[in-house]
Amino acid sequence: MANIIWVYLIVFCLLLIILIITGWWIYALLFFALFWTIIGIDYFVNWLVKKRRHKAEMQRRNDETTKRIELGKQTLQLERDATLVKVKKIT
């Protein structure tokens, strides 16, 4: 990711210098705007991807916790049932 930005930046600076030297400064301004728009979109998309991955990870952890709680409740119920059976056998 960082390497791509450095390549963009180097190419951008070279083209900007060439355009300004040759007198095409209006195109240099347009290119400047386009460059930073591309960088902004790139960062925004990466932010969305990270957010989505984080949300999926939190959902997965929540599901695992819910499964553990359900298994714990089932185990507790089985232990209670086993205790009741033992008590009934004794009496």
Sequence and secondary structure as in RCSB ss.txt:
>XXXX:A:sequence
MANIIWVYLIVFCLLLIILIITGWWIYALLFFALFWTIIGIDYFVNWLVKKRRHKAEMQRRNDETTKRIELGKQT
LQLERDATLVKVKKIT
>XXXX:A:secstr
 HHHHHHHHHHHHHHHHHHHHTT HHHHHHHHHHHHHHHHHHHHHHHHHHHHHHHHHHHHHHHHHHHHHHHHHHH
HHHHHHHHHHHHHHH 
